[in-house]
Amino acid sequence: MERKLAVILAADVAGYSRLVATDEEGTLATLATYCETISGLAAEHGGRVFGAAGDSLVAEFQSAVQAVRAAVAIQRTLQRRNADLPPERRMEFRIGLNLGDVVVNGGNLLGDGVNVAARLQQVAQPNDICISGALHDQIEGKLEFPMQRLGERALKNIPRPVLVHRVEWRENPAGGDLPGMPLSLPDKPSIAVLPFVNMSGDPEQDFFADGLTEDIITALSLYRWFFVIARNSSFAYKGRAVDVKQIGRDLGVRYIVEGSVRRSGSRVRVTGQLIEAETGNHLWAQRYEREFADLFAIQDEITQHVVAAIEPEILIGENRRAQLRGTDNLGAYECHMRGTLLHNAQDSAVHFDEAIEWQRRAIALDPEFGRAHMMLARSLFARCFFGFSKDIDRDSAELQAEAARAVVIDDHDPYCHYVMCLANFAAQRPHAAVEEAQQAIDINSNFALAHMALGWARIYIGRFAESLDPLHKALRLSPHDPLTYLFLNRMALAHYHLGNYDEALRCAERALLLRRTYFNLVMLITCLGQLDRIDEARKLLPEAIANAPSDVPRYWRFFTAYVDPADHAHFNDGLVKAGLPMVP
């Protein structure tokens, strides 16, 4: 017999028979989704599922650290997904892990090491992770998760008592972090990548330096056990001379990555360095001088050096998601980055019109460039959302088609699932929007916009309390985001539907202070209407009417994808009281 030492993870669903008896088809569909999620997370952490029967599955890992990380990632991911379900339909897994000797039988593993893991799973409570003392000895001091010693337990059909520990996997709620408040450090390595400085002497090359920075942020974000500040907040420091220690405090991070880019003809010179924010110490620095065509290789090397300098075990043990290459056509890449730069400016209808044209040029040069299709859909959605569209129906149809095309081309790109979420808003499919936002976060748990979109989508399916956590997470991941006004607007809407009109008003006022848009004005007016502060509301009516889109009825049909008509009526009720009904 072939034998080996392995870490075994066993998982099953608590109360599975009750769930099946209540809703057989719904339970089986949820189980299929959750098992696929578990299998993907196991693979991401260097493991594999080798057995599944009914509601249970068994996986093996070579690394004790990665096995426990995988178990924590599974419970956190399933907790996030359960929040979209009614309490009686939530699927709660019990997980047991053991390090032991196993017998290899083809692709299957057998023996005492597997049996102990299965018995530990039975000891665990719903949503718990229980590990053996043997496994605990291997991970002690290597992980940040608190461990609770439960003592020795007599396990069924196991001839000796087994020491059991419970892993405390739950994260601290993100609700305490609001704009302007001091930020605490996350419980994992936290990083901000500052915009790389364009040293070419040509402002036209800014898009190139920005594109390099964005790709490095995306690559680092794909490491689940890093906390990476979103692009929008990092770019708040573009062109500013700010001390790294202050940036670390402002963003609540431990590490800063910065660098520069100089492009000359077909050659490109890139420098990068990693700095510990609190001390200002340089942990790593390197210069690259390559052909422009080697740009993607430079991005990879910078990313790997940063990871290796902070926590090399992540680089060794964690299998990253597929790298997002996008295109080998550098002309298409340049068009895409020029369009992205214009989109991110978000200053006028002209910016969005030009951004859309640049993405169309990129697609013409490379029709299989998924990110260009994604950004085209994103800019079309934004043009509608800001009230700049001259034909909402036409833009809506095109953005849905482009978003669907982007997902087909690159199903592993979280941005593609994010824009598919937006497209489902436009198509009045809020449940599908929730699923796309969840998939985006599954791929990249650091994706601030996806957390915002999840909160937004939950509002439309009537899960108002559950919408607040992802909205707060979006704010923490991007504390200086130019879109903070939108995050606050959605928080205001969630509190409004919960009947917390005073808190909704507070969020709506802060959103309007950041940007005076039509939808921010409307949100504030409806809050004032419910609070019977009619005089204050009516002072805002002329400005709201003056800034209204040309086709108000279509605009509101586009952006109110409520499942329950009563929720739509509730929102309109505040406007009616204030004298501004949503639609004529």
C-alpha positions in Angstrom: 0.0 0.0 0.0 1.2 3.5 -0.8 1.0 5.8 2.2 1.6 9.5 2.7 1.1 12.3 5.3 -1.7 14.7 4.3 -4.0 17.3 5.8 -7.6 16.2 5.3 -10.6 18.5 5.3 -14.1 17.0 5.8 -17.3 19.1 5.5 -21.0 18.6 5.6 -24.2 20.6 5.8 -25.9 21.0 9.2 -29.6 20.2 9.0 -29.5 19.1 5.4 -32.5 16.7 5.6 -34.6 19.6 7.0 -33.5 21.8 4.1 -34.3 19.2 1.5 -37.7 18.5 3.0 -38.6 22.2 3.0 -37.4 23.0 -0.6 -35.8 20.1 -2.4 -34.9 21.9 -5.7 -33.8 25.1 -4.1 -31.6 23.2 -1.6 -30.0 21.1 -4.3 -29.3 24.2 -6.5 -27.7 26.0 -3.5 -25.6 22.9 -2.6 -24.3 22.6 -6.1 -23.2 26.3 -6.0 -21.6 25.9 -2.6 -19.8 22.7 -3.5 -18.4 24.4 -6.6 -17.2 27.3 -4.4 -15.6 24.9 -1.9 -13.8 23.0 -4.6 -12.5 26.3 -6.2 -11.2 27.6 -2.8 -9.5 24.2 -2.1 -7.8 24.4 -5.5 -6.8 28.0 -4.9 -5.0 26.9 -1.7 -3.2 24.0 -3.3 -5.8 21.3 -2.4 -8.2 19.0 -4.2 -11.6 17.5 -3.4 -11.3 13.7 -3.7 -14.6 12.6 -2.4 -18.2 13.8 -2.3 -21.5 12.1 -1.3 -24.8 13.8 -0.7 -24.1 16.9 1.3 -20.6 16.0 2.4 -17.2 16.3 0.7 -13.5 15.5 1.6 -10.4 17.3 0.4 -6.6 16.9 0.8 -3.9 19.5 1.2 -0.1 19.3 1.4 0.3 22.4 3.6 -1.3 22.7 7.1 -1.3 26.5 6.8 -3.0 26.5 3.5 -5.6 23.9 4.6 -6.7 26.1 7.5 -6.6 29.2 5.3 -8.9 27.3 2.9 -11.3 26.4 5.6 -11.5 30.0 6.8 -12.0 31.2 3.2 -14.8 28.7 2.7 -16.7 29.7 5.9 -16.3 33.4 5.1 -17.4 33.0 1.5 -20.4 30.9 2.4 -21.4 33.3 5.2 -21.4 36.1 2.6 -23.5 34.0 0.2 -25.9 32.9 2.9 -26.8 36.5 3.6 -28.7 36.6 0.3 -31.0 33.8 1.5 -33.9 33.8 4.0 -32.7 32.4 7.4 -34.6 29.2 7.0 -32.9 28.4 3.7 -29.3 29.2 4.7 -26.8 26.3 4.2 -24.4 26.1 7.1 -21.4 23.8 6.8 -19.4 22.1 9.6 -15.7 21.6 8.8 -13.2 19.3 10.4 -9.4 19.1 9.6 -6.8 16.6 10.6 -3.1 16.0 9.8 -2.5 12.2 9.6 -1.2 9.3 7.7 -3.4 8.1 4.9 -3.6 5.2 2.4 -3.6 6.1 -1.3 -6.1 4.2 -3.5 -6.0 5.6 -6.9 -7.5 9.1 -6.6 -9.0 8.3 -3.3 -7.5 8.5 0.2 -8.5 6.1 3.1 -7.5 5.3 6.6 -7.3 6.8 10.1 -6.2 10.2 9.0 -9.4 10.6 6.9 -11.7 9.1 9.6 -10.5 11.5 12.3 -11.2 14.5 10.1 -14.7 13.2 9.5 -15.3 12.8 13.2 -14.0 16.3 13.9 -16.5 17.6 11.4 -19.3 15.9 13.4 -18.0 17.6 16.6 -18.1 21.0 15.0 -21.2 23.2 15.4 -22.9 24.8 12.3 -20.5 27.3 10.7 -17.6 26.0 12.9 -14.1 24.8 12.0 -12.6 22.2 14.3 -9.0 20.9 14.0 -7.0 18.2 15.6 -4.1 18.8 18.0 -1.7 17.3 15.5 -2.7 20.0 12.9 -2.7 22.7 15.5 0.9 22.0 16.4 1.9 22.6 12.7 0.2 26.0 12.4 0.9 27.5 15.8 2.3 30.9 15.4 1.9 30.9 11.6 -1.7 32.2 11.3 -3.5 35.2 12.8 -6.8 33.4 13.4 -7.5 32.9 17.2 -7.8 29.3 18.3 -9.9 28.0 21.2 -8.8 24.8 22.9 -11.8 22.5 23.4 -9.9 19.7 25.1 -9.7 16.0 24.4 -12.7 14.4 22.9 -13.7 10.8 22.5 -14.7 10.5 18.8 -16.9 7.7 17.5 -15.0 4.6 16.4 -11.6 6.3 17.1 -9.8 4.2 19.7 -8.0 7.2 21.4 -9.1 10.6 22.6 -8.2 13.5 20.2 -7.3 17.0 21.2 -9.7 19.5 19.5 -9.3 23.2 18.8 -11.8 25.5 17.2 -10.7 28.2 14.7 -12.3 31.6 15.2 -12.7 32.6 11.6 -15.2 35.5 11.8 -14.0 38.9 10.6 -14.6 42.1 12.6 -17.6 44.0 11.2 -16.6 46.8 8.8 -19.3 49.2 9.9 -17.0 51.3 12.1 -15.0 52.6 9.2 -16.6 55.7 7.6 -15.0 58.5 5.6 -12.9 60.8 7.8 -12.6 58.3 10.7 -9.3 56.8 11.9 -8.7 53.4 10.2 -7.5 50.4 12.1 -5.1 47.9 10.4 -6.7 44.8 8.9 -5.8 41.4 10.3 -3.8 40.5 7.2 -0.9 42.2 5.3 -2.3 45.5 4.0 -0.9 47.2 0.9 -1.5 50.4 -1.1 0.1 50.8 -4.6 0.6 54.4 -5.4 0.3 55.6 -9.0 3.7 55.0 -10.7 5.2 58.3 -11.8 5.4 59.1 -15.5 9.1 60.0 -16.1 8.8 60.2 -19.9 8.4 64.0 -20.0 5.2 63.5 -22.1 1.9 63.9 -20.3 0.3 61.9 -23.0 2.0 58.8 -21.5 0.2 59.2 -18.2 -2.3 56.5 -19.3 0.6 54.1 -19.7 1.9 54.6 -16.1 -1.6 54.5 -14.8 -2.3 51.2 -16.6 0.9 49.6 -15.2 -0.2 50.7 -11.7 -3.7 49.3 -12.1 -2.5 46.0 -13.3 -0.2 45.6 -10.3 -3.0 46.5 -8.0 -5.2 43.9 -9.7 -2.5 41.2 -9.5 -1.9 41.8 -5.8 -5.6 41.9 -5.1 -6.0 38.3 -6.4 -4.0 37.1 -3.3 -6.9 36.5 -0.9 -4.8 36.8 2.2 -3.6 40.3 1.4 -5.7 43.5 2.0 -5.2 45.7 -1.0 -6.5 49.3 -1.2 -8.6 49.9 -4.3 -7.3 51.7 -7.3 -9.6 54.7 -6.9 -8.2 55.5 -3.4 -4.6 54.9 -4.4 -5.0 57.3 -7.3 -6.1 60.1 -4.9 -2.4 60.6 -4.3 -1.4 61.0 -8.0 0.8 64.0 -8.4 1.0 64.8 -4.7 4.1 64.8 -2.6 2.9 63.0 0.6 4.9 61.3 3.3 4.5 57.5 3.1 3.9 57.4 6.9 0.9 59.8 6.4 -0.4 57.7 3.5 -0.2 54.6 5.7 -2.3 56.3 8.4 -4.8 57.8 5.9 -5.4 54.4 4.2 -5.0 52.2 7.2 -2.2 50.0 5.6 1.1 48.6 6.7 2.9 48.6 3.3 3.3 51.1 0.4 4.4 50.2 -3.2 5.6 53.1 -5.4 7.6 53.4 -8.6 8.2 55.2 -11.8 8.0 54.5 -15.6 10.0 56.0 -18.5 9.0 55.0 -22.0 11.2 55.8 -24.9 10.4 54.3 -28.3 10.3 50.5 -27.9 12.1 50.5 -24.6 10.6 50.9 -21.1 12.3 51.5 -17.8 10.4 50.7 -14.6 11.5 51.1 -11.0 9.5 49.7 -8.1 10.0 49.7 -4.3 8.2 48.4 -1.3 8.2 50.5 1.9 7.0 49.8 5.4 4.7 52.7 6.1 5.1 53.0 9.8 9.0 53.1 9.8 9.7 54.3 6.2 12.1 51.3 5.8 12.6 50.0 2.2 12.0 46.3 2.1 12.6 45.8 -1.6 13.6 47.8 -4.6 14.5 47.0 -8.2 14.8 48.5 -11.7 13.8 46.9 -14.9 14.8 48.0 -18.4 13.1 45.9 -21.1 11.3 46.0 -24.5 7.8 47.5 -24.2 6.4 44.1 -25.3 7.8 42.7 -22.0 5.6 44.9 -19.9 3.4 42.1 -18.6 6.4 40.2 -17.5 7.6 43.2 -15.5 4.2 43.5 -13.8 4.4 39.8 -12.8 7.9 40.2 -11.4 7.1 43.3 -9.4 4.0 41.5 -7.9 6.0 38.4 -7.0 8.8 40.4 -5.4 6.3 42.3 -3.3 4.6 39.1 -2.1 7.9 37.4 -1.4 9.1 40.4 0.7 6.0 40.4 2.8 4.8 36.8 3.2 6.7 34.3 1.0 4.5 31.4 2.2 1.6 32.9 0.3 3.6 33.0 -2.9 4.7 29.4 -2.4 1.4 27.9 -1.2 -1.5 29.9 -2.7 -2.4 29.2 -6.3 -3.5 32.5 -7.8 -6.4 32.8 -10.1 -5.8 33.0 -13.8 -3.7 36.0 -14.7 -5.6 38.6 -16.5 -3.6 39.1 -19.7 -6.3 40.7 -21.8 -4.5 41.2 -25.1 -1.2 40.8 -26.9 -2.1 43.7 -29.2 -0.3 46.6 -27.6 -2.3 49.1 -29.8 -5.6 47.7 -28.4 -4.1 47.9 -24.9 -3.2 51.5 -25.3 -6.7 52.4 -26.7 -8.2 50.6 -23.7 -6.1 52.4 -21.2 -6.8 55.8 -22.8 -10.5 55.1 -22.6 -10.2 53.9 -19.0 -8.4 57.1 -18.0 -11.3 59.2 -19.5 -13.9 57.0 -17.8 -12.2 57.4 -14.4 -12.3 61.2 -14.8 -16.2 61.1 -14.7 -16.4 64.9 -15.2 -18.8 65.3 -18.1 -20.8 63.6 -20.9 -17.9 64.3 -23.2 -15.5 62.2 -21.1 -17.9 59.2 -21.2 -18.5 59.7 -25.0 -14.8 59.7 -25.7 -14.1 56.8 -23.3 -16.7 54.7 -25.2 -15.1 55.5 -28.5 -11.6 54.5 -27.3 -12.9 51.1 -26.1 -14.6 50.6 -29.5 -11.2 51.2 -31.1 -9.6 48.7 -28.8 -12.3 46.1 -29.7 -11.8 46.8 -33.4 -8.1 46.0 -33.0 -8.7 42.9 -30.9 -12.3 41.6 -30.8 -11.3 39.0 -28.1 -10.0 41.7 -25.7 -12.4 41.0 -22.8 -11.4 44.1 -20.7 -12.2 46.4 -23.6 -15.7 44.9 -23.8 -16.0 45.2 -20.0 -15.0 48.9 -20.0 -17.3 49.7 -22.9 -20.2 48.3 -20.9 -19.1 50.1 -17.8 -18.9 53.5 -19.5 -22.3 52.9 -21.2 -23.8 52.2 -17.8 -22.2 55.3 -16.3 -23.4 57.5 -19.1 -27.0 56.4 -18.3 -26.5 56.6 -14.6 -25.3 60.2 -14.6 -28.2 61.2 -16.9 -26.0 61.9 -20.0 -27.5 59.3 -22.3 -29.5 60.5 -25.3 -31.0 57.1 -25.8 -31.2 55.0 -22.6 -32.8 52.0 -24.4 -30.1 51.8 -27.0 -27.3 52.2 -24.4 -28.9 49.7 -22.2 -29.1 47.1 -24.9 -25.5 47.6 -25.9 -24.1 47.5 -22.4 -26.0 44.2 -21.7 -24.5 42.7 -24.9 -21.0 44.0 -24.2 -21.1 42.8 -20.6 -22.3 39.3 -21.7 -19.5 39.2 -24.3 -16.9 40.2 -21.7 -17.9 37.4 -19.3 -17.8 34.8 -22.2 -14.3 36.0 -23.1 -12.9 36.1 -19.6 -15.0 34.4 -16.9 -12.1 34.7 -14.4 -12.0 38.5 -14.5 -13.8 40.0 -11.5 -14.5 43.2 -13.4 -16.4 41.3 -16.1 -18.7 39.9 -13.5 -19.0 43.4 -11.9 -20.3 44.9 -15.2 -22.6 41.9 -15.7 -24.1 42.9 -12.3 -24.6 46.4 -13.6 -26.1 45.0 -16.8 -28.6 43.0 -14.8 -29.7 46.2 -13.0 -30.5 47.6 -16.4 -32.4 44.4 -17.4 -34.4 44.4 -14.1 -32.8 41.1 -13.0 -31.7 41.9 -9.4 -31.3 38.3 -8.3 -28.9 37.7 -11.2 -27.1 40.9 -10.3 -26.5 39.5 -6.8 -25.0 36.4 -8.2 -22.7 38.3 -10.5 -21.5 40.5 -7.7 -20.9 37.4 -5.5 -18.8 35.8 -8.3 -16.7 39.0 -8.6 -16.0 38.9 -4.9 -15.3 35.2 -5.0 -12.5 35.9 -7.5 -11.2 39.0 -5.8 -12.2 39.6 -2.2 -10.4 43.0 -2.3 -12.7 44.3 -5.1 -14.3 47.4 -3.5 -16.7 48.1 -6.4 -18.0 44.5 -6.3 -18.8 44.9 -2.6 -20.6 48.1 -3.4 -22.5 46.4 -6.2 -23.5 43.5 -3.9 -24.9 45.9 -1.3 -26.7 47.8 -4.1 -28.2 44.5 -5.5 -29.3 43.3 -2.1 -31.4 46.5 -1.7 -33.3 45.6 -4.8 -34.1 42.1 -3.6 -35.3 43.5 -0.2 -32.3 42.4 2.0 -31.8 45.9 3.3 -30.0 45.1 6.6 -27.7 42.6 4.8 -26.8 45.3 2.2 -24.9 47.5 4.7 -22.0 45.2 5.4 -20.7 45.0 1.8 -21.2 48.8 1.5 -19.1 49.4 4.6 -16.5 46.9 3.2 -16.3 48.9 0.0 -15.6 52.0 2.0 -12.8 50.4 4.0 -11.2 48.9 0.9 -11.3 52.4 -0.8 -11.4 55.0 2.0 -10.7 57.9 -0.4 -12.7 56.8 -3.4 -14.0 59.5 -5.8 -17.2 57.3 -5.8 -17.6 57.6 -2.0 -20.7 59.7 -2.7 -22.2 56.7 -4.5 -21.3 54.3 -1.6 -23.0 56.7 0.8 -26.0 57.1 -1.5 -26.6 53.4 -1.5 -26.2 53.3 2.3 -28.8 56.1 2.6 -31.1 54.0 0.4 -30.6 50.9 2.6 -31.3 52.8 5.8 -34.3 54.5 4.2 -35.9 51.1 3.5 -35.2 50.0 7.0 -37.1 53.0 8.3 -34.0 54.6 9.7 -34.8 57.9 8.1 -32.5 60.0 10.3 -29.5 57.8 9.5 -30.5 57.7 5.8 -30.6 61.5 5.9 -27.1 61.7 7.4 -25.7 59.5 4.6 -27.6 61.4 1.9 -26.3 64.8 3.2 -22.7 63.5 3.1 -23.2 62.1 -0.3 -24.5 65.4 -1.7 -21.7 67.3 -0.1 -19.2 65.2 -2.1 -21.1 65.5 -5.4 -24.2 67.3 -6.4 -25.8 64.8 -8.8 -29.4 64.3 -9.7 -29.6 60.9 -7.8 -28.0 62.4 -4.7 -30.5 65.2 -4.7 -33.4 62.8 -5.1 -32.1 60.6 -2.3 -31.9 63.6 0.1 -35.4 64.9 -0.9 -37.1 61.6 -0.3 -35.5 61.3 3.2 -36.7 64.8 4.0 -40.2 63.9 2.7 -40.4 61.0 5.1 -39.2 63.1 8.0 -41.9 65.7 7.2 -39.2 68.4 6.6 -41.1 69.6 3.6 -39.8 73.1 3.4 -36.2 71.9 3.3 -37.1 69.4 0.6 -38.8 71.9 -1.6 -35.8 74.2 -1.6 -34.0 71.5 -3.4 -36.7 70.8 -6.0 -35.7 73.4 -8.6 -32.1 72.1 -8.6 -33.3 68.5 -8.9 -35.6 69.3 -11.8 -32.9 71.4 -13.5 -30.5 68.4 -13.3 -33.0 65.7 -14.2 -32.2 63.5 -17.2 -34.1 64.3 -20.4 -36.1 61.0 -20.2 -37.0 60.8 -16.5 -39.5 57.8 -16.8 -37.0 55.6 -18.6 -34.2 56.7 -16.3 -36.1 55.5 -13.2 -37.2 52.3 -14.8 -33.5 51.7 -15.6 -32.4 52.3 -12.0 -35.1 50.9 -9.8 -34.9 47.2 -10.2 -37.0 46.3 -7.1 -38.3 42.8 -6.8 -41.2 43.9 -4.6 -43.4 46.7 -6.0 -44.0 47.8 -2.4 -40.3 48.8 -2.0 -40.5 50.9 -5.2 -43.7 52.5 -3.8 -42.0 53.2 -0.5 -39.2 55.1 -2.2 -41.6 57.0 -4.3 -43.7 57.8 -1.2 -41.0 60.1 0.2 -40.8 62.0 -3.1 -44.5 62.4 -3.3 -44.6 63.9 0.2 -41.8 66.3 -0.8 -43.5 67.2 -4.1 -41.3 65.4 -6.5 -42.8 62.0 -7.6 -40.3 59.7 -9.2 -42.2 59.4 -12.5 -45.0 61.5 -14.0 
